[in-house]
Amino acid sequence: MQLTGSQIIIECLKEQSVDTIFGYPGGAILNVYDELYKHRDEIHHVLTSHEQGAAHAADGYARTTGKVGVCFATSGPGATNLVTGIATAYMDSVPLVAITCNVNLPLLGKDSFQEVDIAGITMPITKHNFIVKNVEKLAPTIRRAFRIAATGRPGPVLVDIPKDVTAAKTTFKAQKPAKIERVTETITKEDIAAAVKMIERCKKPYVMVGGGAVISGASEELAEFVKKVDAPVCDTLMGKGAYDGTKENYTGMLGMHGTKVSNFGVSECDLLIAVGTRFSDRILGNPKRFARNAKVLQFDVDPVEINKNVVVDAQVIGDIKEILKRLNPALHSQDHRDWMAHIAHLMEEYPQEMPEEGLNGPYAVSKIYEATKGDAIIVTEVGQHQMWAAQYYKYDRPRNLITSGGCGTMGYGLGAAIGASIANPGRRVINIAGDGCFRMNMNELMTAVRNHCPIIEVLMNNGVLGMVRQWQDLFYDEHYSATVLDDNTNYVKIAEAMGAKGRRVTTREEFEAALEMALGEKETPFVIDCCIDRDDKVWPMVAPGAPISECFGSEAIKK
């Protein structure tokens, strides 16, 4: 069967069971969009307001489903507008395929109109990328791109296709995708035996859960493992929900804005079991003083992460779900009642701080949790509100917190919320944002309106860049350089102008009423402009360069 390159692209996407694409058309990719038009009943295209929004939406789609997200962009600025979204996906191991089209082959390398070397630009932020200069290689390349994106540690792959390749013809033969196998060949009996020996010899174990446990779908095996080890559990921002956050032995997030219990407990433990985490700097604090009393046992699918940031005493390399499947039967049930009692005492001594009065982030997030009964998909932008969403909403299952952890991308949340909403019809999706972040990509509110996504945008509006101001307040002698946003923007009017609904709130009672109203919406986005104090802070906190055992709360500032 003779097909054009554009037809091959669409047929390959159908092979991969792609049902949704996020993108923005342009001259170089017109052939592909023309072919997509003919298959609009099979593949739904979501036109975003900006290519960055398309990349974030594909990311949100992928994170909530575990499938490969797909985005389209044209050449030049269209392709470069994807870069931030691709980097975000790369840092958080999100399976993504970005398809861009470039100028015709004879024009490559000649500074042609809207020509950019997008493969060169994205090389450091993709698992792999391709320039397809021969139509005969197009189908194998797209199939390979999807396989790379989903295999092992997931990540983004970019495929750049010159326009004349999308018009050229070649023979196409349909092919059923091969099953993506979990990484098991690196899991050895010797490593499992060494892990069992370390666990059964320790007295004060702590389990630290990262994003790898979410990606591998290992929640059931993890719960069994934790029960056998008889250990407290903390998590990273990316690991939220892999272990049930409502359990008594769950102590909260670890690190710079982790709970005192987790930070103190990990600093006291004699064995730290790291499950699918890369030990980022926000977790470690001072790496030389991190968990100094503990041996470290690490489980991870990516061998590059072993001994990268923390030197470990033992490791098992492979898919987290498969590691735990093999480890659990080999492990005898442990009894650490004294250690567990000590952690329980710490939880009583250091409860999570909650401001007693006024409208603030912790109160709003707590009310969102109460109103949704923990059954919403929470998306965030980046900053103070992101930390409040991690601290005050309880995640009892994976893929319910969608946030930019590694890259820390302001402007991520609204696009990602659209992707999450489209991927999960019937689920309530709430994007918790700051006013600084919302400004960056608020044009995607039009995308949400056009696609009837009943997203709730909870805007923590403090008139400043909150997290940066917090650092300026604590460490820069209150030099509020370029962090004040005093321009009296009416976000409710902006929402209404785009076709959404909105309500401005200044009290707890007003917030609760607005939230109830927003939860009643079935097809229309709703913006809650939540006015909070600019001096509200995220507690606890670890100062830069300090060990996590020296985390402090608001009481330290009062002193």
LOBAMI-444806 format. One line per 3 residues: number of its first residue (from 0); for each residue x, y negated, z negated of C-alpha. Coordinates in Angstrom, 3 decimals. Each point is the difference from the previous one (the first is absolute). Example, Ala and Ser with C-alpha at 12.3 -4.5 7.8 and 13.67 -1.06 7.14 Angstrom:
2
0> 12.300/4.500/-7.800 ~ 1.370/-3.440/0.660
END
This chain:
559
0> 0.000/0.000/0.000 ~ 1.484/-3.350/1.121 ~ -0.490/-2.803/-2.518
3> 1.334/-3.512/-0.447 ~ 2.126/-0.859/-3.004 ~ -2.962/-1.795/-1.580
6> -2.203/3.041/0.416 ~ 2.727/2.179/-1.506 ~ 0.213/-2.264/-3.058
9> -3.747/0.313/-0.648 ~ -0.024/3.749/0.614 ~ 2.902/0.466/-2.418
12> -1.811/-2.025/-2.637 ~ -3.051/2.197/0.457 ~ 2.219/3.078/-0.381
15> 1.118/-1.366/-3.358 ~ -3.653/-0.509/-1.070 ~ 0.438/-3.770/-0.193
18> -3.423/-1.553/-0.524 ~ 0.973/-3.587/-0.857 ~ 2.589/-2.429/1.347
21> 0.740/-3.465/-1.357 ~ 1.437/-2.490/2.420 ~ 0.088/-3.135/2.088
24> 0.253/-0.028/3.820 ~ 2.278/-1.972/2.316 ~ 1.364/0.037/3.522
27> 2.576/2.785/-0.335 ~ -2.434/2.425/-1.631 ~ -3.007/-0.787/2.219
30> 0.176/3.310/1.878 ~ -0.295/1.878/-3.277 ~ -2.916/-2.118/-1.213
33> -1.778/0.519/3.323 ~ 0.280/3.749/-0.479 ~ -1.024/-0.297/-3.653
36> -3.181/-1.772/1.163 ~ -0.972/3.126/1.937 ~ 0.355/2.099/-3.169
39> -1.638/-2.442/-2.419 ~ -2.546/2.654/-1.009 ~ 2.820/2.308/-1.131
42> 2.523/-2.417/-1.520 ~ -1.134/-3.020/-1.998 ~ 2.172/-3.068/0.496
45> 0.061/-2.613/-2.762 ~ 0.986/-3.429/1.284 ~ 1.794/-1.791/-2.820
48> 0.648/-3.727/-0.240 ~ 3.785/0.450/0.119 ~ 2.338/2.881/0.819
51> 1.331/0.018/-3.558 ~ -3.558/0.675/-1.144 ~ -0.138/2.933/2.441
54> 3.136/1.568/-1.460 ~ -1.266/-0.444/-3.572 ~ -3.419/1.399/0.941
57> 1.597/3.078/1.573 ~ 2.069/0.319/-3.181 ~ -3.091/-0.174/-2.239
60> -1.741/2.543/2.217 ~ 2.972/2.357/-0.333 ~ 0.472/-0.395/-3.763
63> -3.621/0.781/-0.822 ~ -0.349/2.959/2.376 ~ 3.475/1.517/0.258
66> -0.367/-0.147/3.801 ~ 2.329/-1.865/2.347 ~ -1.137/-3.609/0.470
69> 0.232/-1.502/3.497 ~ 0.406/-3.604/1.143 ~ 0.417/-1.647/3.417
72> 1.749/-3.224/0.984 ~ 1.199/-1.642/3.151 ~ 3.561/-1.108/0.776
75> 1.987/-2.872/-1.490 ~ -1.745/-1.771/-2.870 ~ -2.730/2.634/-0.101
78> 2.585/2.660/-0.765 ~ 1.998/-2.151/-2.431 ~ -3.176/-0.775/-1.935
81> -0.132/3.698/-0.898 ~ 3.428/-0.057/-1.634 ~ -1.070/-0.916/-3.540
84> -2.692/2.687/0.057 ~ 2.439/2.604/1.297 ~ 2.532/-0.902/-2.714
87> -2.735/0.255/-2.631 ~ -0.912/3.492/1.203 ~ 3.650/1.037/0.131
90> 0.748/-1.034/-3.577 ~ -3.021/1.923/-1.329 ~ 0.320/3.096/2.250
93> -3.246/-0.537/1.926 ~ -0.596/2.013/3.202 ~ -0.548/-2.525/2.790
96> 0.380/-0.050/3.787 ~ 0.333/-3.461/1.556 ~ -0.398/-0.073/3.789
99> 1.246/-3.126/1.734 ~ 0.336/-0.764/3.686 ~ 2.805/-2.010/1.529
102> 0.782/-1.767/3.267 ~ 0.580/2.033/3.170 ~ 3.194/2.064/0.195
105> 1.816/-2.335/2.473 ~ -0.604/-2.926/-2.372 ~ 1.418/1.621/-3.134
108> 3.102/-1.744/-1.324 ~ -0.547/-3.150/2.072 ~ -1.679/-2.218/-2.594
111> -3.260/0.413/1.861 ~ -3.248/-1.601/-1.161 ~ -1.113/1.621/-3.268
114> 2.892/2.472/0.064 ~ 1.401/1.081/-3.357 ~ 2.178/2.990/-0.898
117> -2.518/1.289/-2.519 ~ 1.729/3.387/-0.243 ~ 3.222/-1.723/-1.031
120> -1.801/-2.261/-2.452 ~ -1.852/2.850/-1.723 ~ 2.823/2.546/-0.060
123> 0.801/-0.566/-3.719 ~ -3.681/0.163/-1.045 ~ -1.251/3.081/1.851
126> 0.616/3.714/-0.409 ~ 0.637/-0.015/3.740 ~ -0.917/-2.076/3.023
129> -0.095/0.479/3.745 ~ 0.119/-1.948/3.275 ~ -1.739/2.108/2.660
132> 1.455/-0.876/3.400 ~ -1.256/3.069/1.864 ~ -3.693/0.883/0.170
135> 0.903/3.705/0.002 ~ 1.378/-0.403/-3.527 ~ -3.013/-1.924/-1.295
138> -2.175/2.863/-1.271 ~ 2.875/1.875/-1.715 ~ 1.129/-3.249/-1.629
141> -3.432/-0.889/-1.413 ~ -0.451/3.540/-1.322 ~ 3.434/-0.149/-1.590
144> -0.775/-3.400/-1.523 ~ -3.046/1.368/-1.829 ~ 1.939/3.009/-1.200
147> 2.862/-2.111/-1.343 ~ -2.408/-2.398/-1.722 ~ -1.737/2.823/-1.898
150> 2.825/2.469/-0.674 ~ 1.910/0.176/-3.275 ~ 0.204/-3.466/-1.505
153> -2.509/-1.914/2.151 ~ 0.729/-3.332/1.611 ~ -0.636/-2.292/2.969
156> 1.062/0.748/3.571 ~ -0.065/-2.531/2.835 ~ -0.502/0.876/3.675
159> 0.742/-2.822/2.466 ~ -1.196/0.499/3.586 ~ 0.752/-2.304/2.964
162> -3.136/-1.069/1.849 ~ 0.926/1.679/3.285 ~ 0.384/3.315/-1.846
165> -3.629/-0.346/-1.147 ~ -0.982/-0.329/3.685 ~ 2.219/2.795/1.397
168> -1.434/3.479/0.546 ~ 1.192/3.476/-0.908 ~ -1.364/3.442/-0.706
171> -1.620/0.342/-3.416 ~ -0.826/3.209/-1.804 ~ -1.960/-0.101/-3.247
174> 1.713/1.480/-3.042 ~ -1.303/0.937/-3.418 ~ 2.080/-1.666/-2.736
177> 2.150/2.345/-2.055 ~ -0.901/0.269/-3.666 ~ 2.049/-2.265/-2.267
180> 1.772/2.339/-2.415 ~ 1.013/-1.018/-3.494 ~ 3.721/-0.166/-0.795
183> 0.792/3.242/-1.823 ~ 3.278/1.269/1.419 ~ 1.995/-2.199/-2.401
186> -1.746/1.380/-3.113 ~ 2.371/2.624/-1.388 ~ -0.491/2.600/-2.720
189> 3.169/-1.262/-1.654 ~ -1.329/-3.574/-0.231 ~ -3.353/1.209/-1.348
192> 1.773/2.135/-2.616 ~ 2.209/-2.926/-1.045 ~ -3.087/-2.235/-0.341
195> -1.781/2.601/-2.143 ~ 3.039/0.332/-2.269 ~ 0.226/-3.792/-0.509
198> -3.711/-0.295/-0.786 ~ -0.059/2.925/-2.438 ~ 3.051/-1.293/-1.887
201> -1.157/-3.605/-0.497 ~ -1.803/-1.376/-3.059 ~ -1.260/-3.369/1.256
204> -0.980/0.189/3.695 ~ -1.608/-2.812/1.961 ~ -1.585/0.375/3.456
207> 0.350/-2.967/2.348 ~ -2.267/0.140/3.068 ~ 0.665/-1.860/3.243
210> -1.570/-0.466/3.411 ~ 1.320/3.315/1.308 ~ -2.512/1.830/-2.185
213> -2.812/-2.016/1.619 ~ 1.275/0.587/3.531 ~ 0.329/3.762/-0.466
216> -3.448/0.369/-1.579 ~ 1.498/1.643/-3.073 ~ -2.455/-1.179/-2.679
219> -1.337/3.429/-0.894 ~ 3.447/1.580/-0.259 ~ 1.300/-3.031/-1.906
222> -2.755/0.275/-2.598 ~ 0.865/3.675/-0.551 ~ 3.714/-0.833/-0.229
225> -0.514/-2.761/-2.576 ~ -2.176/2.285/-2.114 ~ 2.685/2.707/0.023
228> 2.794/-2.432/-0.827 ~ -2.119/-1.647/-2.714 ~ 1.299/-3.474/0.782
231> -1.165/-3.606/0.200 ~ -0.381/-1.429/3.496 ~ 0.831/-3.410/1.439
234> -0.094/-1.093/3.624 ~ 1.345/-2.523/2.453 ~ -2.185/-2.468/1.864
237> -0.042/2.343/3.023 ~ -0.750/3.062/-2.125 ~ -3.302/-1.283/-1.402
240> -2.714/2.651/-0.030 ~ 2.199/2.993/0.739 ~ -0.446/0.798/-3.690
243> -3.354/-0.841/-1.582 ~ 0.424/-3.400/-1.656 ~ -2.849/0.667/-2.441
246> 1.810/2.895/-1.733 ~ 1.180/-0.428/-3.612 ~ 3.620/0.811/0.865
249> 0.148/-2.628/2.758 ~ 1.967/-2.994/-1.273 ~ -0.197/-2.383/2.953
252> 2.423/-1.478/2.490 ~ 3.763/-0.085/-0.528 ~ 2.418/-2.835/0.689
255> 0.068/-3.793/0.209 ~ -3.722/-0.342/-0.731 ~ -0.501/3.474/-1.407
258> -1.572/0.685/-3.368 ~ 2.104/-0.177/-3.134 ~ -0.892/3.628/-0.709
261> 1.342/1.233/3.337 ~ 3.112/-2.155/-0.162 ~ 0.782/0.931/-3.601
264> -0.911/3.661/0.526 ~ 2.185/0.481/3.066 ~ 2.840/-1.718/-1.855
267> -0.343/2.546/-2.840 ~ -0.657/3.224/1.960 ~ 2.625/2.738/0.431
270> -1.249/1.163/3.415 ~ -1.477/-2.255/2.671 ~ -1.783/1.954/2.733
273> -0.327/-2.252/3.058 ~ -2.675/1.257/2.386 ~ 0.126/-1.597/3.452
276> 1.557/-3.351/-0.898 ~ 3.031/-1.854/1.311 ~ 0.958/-1.853/-3.223
279> -0.480/-3.520/1.351 ~ 1.587/-2.981/-1.715 ~ -3.373/-1.076/-1.443
282> -0.179/3.329/-1.829 ~ 3.592/0.159/-1.219 ~ 0.592/-3.452/-1.451
285> 3.691/0.276/-0.840 ~ 0.965/3.272/1.761 ~ 3.015/0.574/-2.264
288> -2.276/0.030/-3.044 ~ -2.972/1.837/1.506 ~ -1.105/3.120/-1.933
291> 3.468/0.281/-1.569 ~ -1.083/2.727/-2.423 ~ -1.439/2.214/2.711
294> 1.053/2.517/2.568 ~ -1.716/-0.707/3.307 ~ -1.757/2.618/2.137
297> -1.199/-1.298/3.370 ~ -2.455/1.515/2.496 ~ -0.066/-1.686/3.427
300> -0.547/0.870/3.642 ~ 2.763/-2.337/1.171 ~ 3.560/1.084/-0.916
303> 1.179/-3.582/0.587 ~ -1.794/-1.022/-3.194 ~ 1.963/2.411/-2.176
306> 2.778/-1.834/-1.908 ~ -0.680/-3.201/1.952 ~ -1.066/-2.294/-2.837
309> 0.282/2.384/-2.955 ~ 2.470/2.863/-0.380 ~ -2.087/3.074/-0.834
312> 0.890/3.179/-1.882 ~ -2.045/2.301/2.233 ~ -2.326/-0.240/2.960
315> -2.443/1.933/2.146 ~ -0.306/-1.271/3.573 ~ -3.199/0.598/1.943
318> -3.690/-0.777/0.215 ~ -1.275/-0.865/-3.494 ~ -3.096/2.182/0.218
321> 2.094/2.984/1.092 ~ 2.624/-0.601/-2.703 ~ -2.651/0.007/-2.719
324> -1.717/3.049/1.493 ~ 3.248/1.932/-0.437 ~ 0.985/-1.544/-3.313
327> -3.261/0.448/-1.904 ~ -0.085/3.837/0.014 ~ 3.641/0.128/-1.098
330> -0.533/-2.342/-2.952 ~ -1.151/1.102/-3.446 ~ -2.390/-2.293/-1.866
333> 1.937/-2.324/-2.282 ~ -0.918/-1.494/-3.359 ~ 1.182/-3.535/-0.765
336> -2.583/-1.003/-2.589 ~ 2.354/-2.217/-2.029 ~ 1.118/-1.905/3.082
339> -3.584/-0.361/1.248 ~ -1.076/-1.252/-3.433 ~ 2.785/-2.597/0.110
342> -1.178/-1.231/3.428 ~ -3.595/-0.124/-1.268 ~ 1.211/-2.149/-2.898
345> 1.736/-2.363/2.441 ~ -3.245/-0.316/1.961 ~ -1.814/-1.061/-3.166
348> 2.778/-2.413/-0.920 ~ 0.332/-1.612/3.447 ~ -3.390/-0.215/1.700
351> -0.309/-1.829/3.315 ~ -0.429/-3.737/-0.629 ~ -3.419/-1.472/0.820
354> -0.591/-3.773/-0.278 ~ -2.791/-0.589/-2.469 ~ -1.856/-2.779/1.797
357> -0.426/-1.790/3.299 ~ -0.043/1.268/3.568 ~ 3.314/1.660/0.900
360> 1.481/2.757/2.141 ~ 0.023/2.810/-2.576 ~ -3.634/-0.659/-0.914
363> -1.112/-0.133/3.649 ~ 1.774/3.254/0.913 ~ -1.409/1.727/-3.087
366> -3.505/-1.080/0.990 ~ 0.556/1.240/3.562 ~ 0.981/3.383/-1.431
369> -3.049/0.036/-2.246 ~ -2.395/-1.020/2.800 ~ 1.372/2.506/2.533
372> 0.489/2.789/-2.562 ~ 3.471/0.505/1.449 ~ -1.397/1.083/3.365
375> 1.186/-2.874/2.202 ~ 2.958/-0.200/2.342 ~ 2.060/-2.837/-1.459
378> 2.233/-1.898/2.412 ~ 2.311/-2.812/-1.085 ~ 2.150/-2.747/1.315
381> 3.309/-0.594/-1.830 ~ 0.599/-1.874/-3.228 ~ -1.526/-0.321/-3.453
384> -3.395/1.281/1.157 ~ 1.722/3.110/1.405 ~ 1.460/0.820/-3.401
387> -3.334/-0.627/-1.739 ~ -1.656/2.366/2.476 ~ 2.612/2.639/-0.873
390> -0.326/-0.561/-3.745 ~ -3.725/-0.438/-0.635 ~ -1.703/2.243/2.565
393> 0.176/3.727/-0.755 ~ 0.797/2.220/2.978 ~ -1.163/3.570/-0.493
396> 0.751/1.207/3.529 ~ 2.526/-0.767/2.757 ~ -0.431/-2.430/2.913
399> -2.232/-2.339/-2.014 ~ 2.673/-2.702/-0.414 ~ 1.301/-1.455/3.263
402> 2.794/-2.501/-0.517 ~ 3.326/-1.124/1.449 ~ 2.525/1.313/-2.504
405> 3.400/0.080/1.674 ~ -0.240/-2.962/2.357 ~ -2.247/-2.117/-2.229
408> -1.847/-1.496/2.962 ~ -2.162/-3.024/-0.729 ~ -2.914/-0.003/2.453
411> -0.150/3.805/0.074 ~ -3.219/0.618/-1.902 ~ -2.821/-1.280/2.187
414> 1.173/1.819/3.126 ~ 0.631/3.175/-1.997 ~ -3.453/-0.306/-1.584
417> -1.573/-0.134/3.462 ~ 1.850/3.161/1.004 ~ -1.050/1.696/-3.240
420> -3.627/-1.050/0.444 ~ -0.216/1.236/3.583 ~ 1.691/3.283/-0.942
423> -2.310/0.556/-2.974 ~ -3.575/-0.997/0.918 ~ -2.189/-0.046/-3.063
426> 2.904/-0.558/-2.420 ~ 0.241/-3.322/-1.800 ~ 3.237/-1.821/0.902
429> 1.154/-2.922/-2.158 ~ 3.008/-2.150/0.857 ~ 1.481/-1.746/-3.027
432> 1.944/-3.022/1.216 ~ 1.703/-3.197/-1.055 ~ -0.728/-3.320/1.677
435> 3.564/-0.164/1.336 ~ -0.339/3.405/1.674 ~ -3.535/-0.604/1.293
438> 1.172/-3.067/1.920 ~ 2.437/2.084/2.021 ~ -2.459/2.262/1.826
441> -3.460/-1.213/-0.994 ~ -0.870/-0.139/3.715 ~ -0.540/3.766/-0.264
444> -3.207/-0.797/-1.872 ~ -1.484/-0.537/3.478 ~ 1.086/3.544/0.899
447> -1.783/1.348/-3.073 ~ -3.161/-1.938/0.912 ~ 0.069/1.156/3.629
450> 0.360/3.619/-1.064 ~ -2.601/-0.191/-2.785 ~ 2.505/0.978/-2.687
453> -1.550/-0.740/-3.423 ~ 3.378/-0.787/-1.543 ~ 0.018/-1.896/-3.268
456> 2.835/-2.520/-0.146 ~ 0.733/-0.901/-3.620 ~ 2.145/-3.106/0.219
459> 2.020/-0.766/-3.145 ~ 0.174/-3.718/0.649 ~ 2.448/-1.750/-2.318
462> 1.166/-2.706/2.400 ~ 3.593/1.258/-0.096 ~ 2.221/2.803/1.226
465> -0.574/1.827/-3.264 ~ 2.789/2.569/-0.241 ~ 2.669/-2.375/1.295
468> -1.234/-2.656/-2.417 ~ 0.171/2.555/-2.829 ~ 3.703/0.498/0.758
471> 0.524/-3.761/0.242 ~ -1.722/-0.380/-3.360 ~ 2.066/2.669/-1.741
474> 3.391/-0.154/1.720 ~ 0.271/-3.301/1.945 ~ -0.721/-2.624/-2.692
477> -3.523/-0.645/1.356 ~ 1.299/-1.326/3.318 ~ -3.163/0.599/2.029
480> 1.654/-0.391/3.370 ~ -2.414/0.564/2.935 ~ -2.417/2.158/-2.013
483> -2.884/-2.411/-0.573 ~ -2.980/0.274/2.393 ~ -2.067/-2.973/-1.205
486> -1.971/-0.748/3.162 ~ -3.557/0.755/-1.192 ~ -0.746/2.524/2.743
489> -3.607/1.213/-0.098 ~ 0.360/3.726/0.643 ~ -3.741/0.608/-0.200
492> -0.628/-2.419/2.873 ~ 2.809/1.658/1.968 ~ -1.608/3.400/-0.585
495> -3.411/-1.260/1.052 ~ 1.444/-1.675/3.114 ~ 1.365/3.405/1.058
498> -3.361/1.709/-0.561 ~ 0.717/1.480/-3.423 ~ -1.651/-0.805/-3.314
501> 1.641/-1.539/-3.026 ~ -0.386/-1.229/-3.542 ~ 2.305/-2.167/-2.112
504> 0.229/1.035/-3.654 ~ 1.625/-1.603/-3.037 ~ -1.351/2.036/-2.923
507> -0.250/3.656/-0.941 ~ -3.777/-0.091/0.358 ~ 0.185/-1.530/3.472
510> 2.542/2.596/1.085 ~ -2.143/2.912/-1.145 ~ -3.044/-1.430/1.817
513> 1.987/-0.567/3.210 ~ 1.481/3.496/-0.156 ~ -3.452/1.534/-0.343
516> -1.165/-2.032/2.992 ~ 3.041/1.035/2.063 ~ -0.458/3.684/-0.824
519> -3.516/-0.254/1.406 ~ 1.267/-0.973/3.459 ~ -0.073/2.837/2.550
522> 1.389/-1.602/3.183 ~ 1.383/-3.443/-0.811 ~ 3.342/-0.899/-1.621
525> -0.274/-1.947/-3.243 ~ 2.653/-2.349/-1.407 ~ 0.042/-0.659/-3.743
528> 2.089/-3.124/-0.595 ~ 1.086/0.740/-3.562 ~ 1.489/-3.086/-1.639
531> 2.600/0.928/-2.612 ~ 2.637/-1.882/-1.956 ~ 3.299/-0.637/1.779
534> 1.961/0.910/-3.119 ~ -1.466/3.516/-0.301 ~ 2.781/2.567/0.094
537> 0.551/3.697/0.565 ~ 0.983/1.840/-3.175 ~ 2.088/1.931/-0.897
540> 3.074/-1.070/1.918 ~ 3.654/0.968/0.244 ~ 2.441/-2.830/0.647
543> 2.234/0.407/3.067 ~ 3.111/2.003/-0.871 ~ -1.426/1.240/-3.297
546> -0.732/3.661/-0.789 ~ -3.657/1.045/0.025 ~ 0.269/0.718/-3.739
549> 0.120/-3.779/-0.482 ~ -3.399/-0.755/1.506 ~ -1.903/-2.785/-1.726
552> -3.523/-1.396/-0.143 ~ -1.666/-3.304/-0.737 ~ 1.012/0.228/-3.666
555> 3.642/-0.575/0.973 ~ -0.928/-3.289/1.675 ~ -1.984/-1.097/-3.045
558> 3.052/0.637/-2.179
END
